[in-house]
Amino acid sequence: MRSLRKTRRIQIVAIAAVLLAGSSALVGYAMRDGIAFFRSPSQVAEAPPAAAEVFRIGGLVEDGTLVRGRGTQVVFNVTDGGASIPVTYEGVLPDLFGEGEGMVGTGRYVDGTFVAHEILARHDETYMPVEVIEALKEQGVYQPAEG
């Protein structure tokens, strides 16, 4: 009788361990594309990521580089004061997007150009993403908004 109880406990613990490992593997597999690390333009210029890697880049839209193409195509450079990375985007830009304004884009770095599939801009006159502020401070070009 004693060994039967012990055997059942071991079986239950083993099944629970297998289920826990399986569910952890499924969660990890589901999240593999949902994680996008932030990089500044200087970091991208120093160590370009692989073309297959999805990441976020942020900085200021460089003055004089914003070119609107046919339809919803937009080309511009993003800078943190230390490096400038060309960006292409196909889609509708946020209302407050413009030259000299902060932005964060999500996409891939392909052949020397960041191909964005999502562009975020500040939502009011004073907000700027924390990652962009930190990248600009590292380069010594951050100027807090007056207000």
Secondary structure, 3 states (H helix, E strand, C coil): CHHHHHHHHHHHHHHHHHHHHHHHHHHHHHHCCCCCEEECHHHHHHCCCCCCCCEEEEEEECCCCCEECCCCEEEEEEECCCCEEEEEEECCCCCCCCCCCEEEEEEEEECCEEEEEEEEECCCCCCCCHHHHHHHHHHCCCCCCCC
